[in-house]
């Protein structure tokens, strides 16, 4: 029987399981579900009928669930997971590790297994992606301070800081064909910044693209720029002129969803990471979100319809797409990885194997690149391929809270673990952990963070909060529910705990009610204690606002502000206060009462309206979609005034 090829757990992982495991043994004997070691006997409560774990954390009679659930708060709230924070230098001797939760960048001697240099970054700067220039100098994105840090990882030089944009995200060396070595920086606001690849980089050029940029890769004479939520890839020439845009293909399941009796369809969302492909072009690891009907559990149905199942019934799964130029390299429906719930990073070996890390379940899948491109990916995600004789088609347990992966020149796999901070080295031949390099630093274990990105009891999850709310925001996806029809994912960014009640109709009074409805009933999670609900509420309340779109006309913003504040438009009747919401629910000409959303960060979260009918802010003023003059009074505005108002809304 195929099971997970669990690697060596090591003392770090064993300690984590002993201290925090609280889930029952899953009892499954099929190929799809891993065990939750160490197993605990499951017994039914005599009074509630709820299946619960037997042991010191169990009090079924009192609560109908596992009581006394562990709650740990970090002294510093961890950043939302972005992934892709690990670089192995070309020599293979060093790894550069970005640690956004501890405000530091580490240089690790892989051969010796020690940290050789620690750079302390400005508080809250959030170090992220890193690249190595041809002279060995390393450039690191500081996502929250808007800077690029550059340094030599092998010597104790003074690092330099260069301000580039409000929200830098990805970076790449410039095209080899350009006469001057350069570094490209992709910014969430839409800026693509060209820097000189010097010890003290200078800005050479800034090009404005559509916002929500994620990664940039120069491959040959083409430059690829990914968009985070839509997973669209802009392809530019070496002069940064557009060639075209390509989006990963949809997925159609080969089996019928038994809950709907229909073939399930999925569309690409959330491009977590894009990396160069050795043969040319790029690899993109992204999610695929269900575009066919999603069944909402009721009291009479089985809870957890969002969660893990087969390729037809799950609502989100991972995928890998190969792109060269504007051509998709995958065969139809190839590339899906069912078992990986939160695919935050991807790496490619020198001999044609790619690795994808699943931050939700502590897994890394290794798959031959030709297999990814050629075969229906649904079955590629099934655990248990490894027989210990080869590197391909294997999923291994790699440790708690993995956030990044990279290959060494010898094609061993390095996995960055968030808490406790460590680098796990996994053998290419067997997948087993052969070394654990402890990175030290203050404890950042946080129950709220775990509940958002994984499972606070380290159980297996098929979908987590961050699957639909990446980096605390939203995936831009429109769901089609059997009960209420089309609903777009709501953003959690910018402190939404101040905007209760929640959900589209405002029917959920607080975060506790939201957890009961979404986490337990829809996602199939374990009922949570009040202390756990308080922990997730605190964490969600800390999620930062999304950055502002770039390249907006300042004069148009001010003209639009005047329209927004005017008595004639009545926008401020509902959109008021620091979050620009009255937190009420109203029918604005759309046929039902809906919660007034915050307008903070509006420009970065298309589509709009509860059902996503408006693909842009301008489209929201179409009366067929936006409700006409029942949704603010705008029919008297000129086209120029509507443009100014839209620009102002993008600036919030």
Helices and strands as residue ranges (DSSP letters): H 10-20, E 42-44, E 51-53, H 60-63, E 86-88, E 94-99, E 104-109, E 114-120, E 127-132, E 137-142, E 147-152, E 160-163, E 168-173, E 182-187, E 191-196, E 203-208, E 213-219, E 222-227, E 232-237, E 242-247, E 251-257, E 262-276, E 282-290, E 293-294, E 316-324, E 327-328, E 336-337, E 343-348, E 353-358, E 363-368, H 369-374, G 377-381, E 394-397, E 402-407, E 413-417, E 422-426, E 433-438, H 447-453, H 465-468, G 470-472, E 478-481, E 485-488, G 496-499, H 511-514, I 515-522, H 530-541, H 554-565, G 571-573, E 585-586, E 594-595, G 602-604, G 618-621, H 623-626, G 628-630, H 639-651
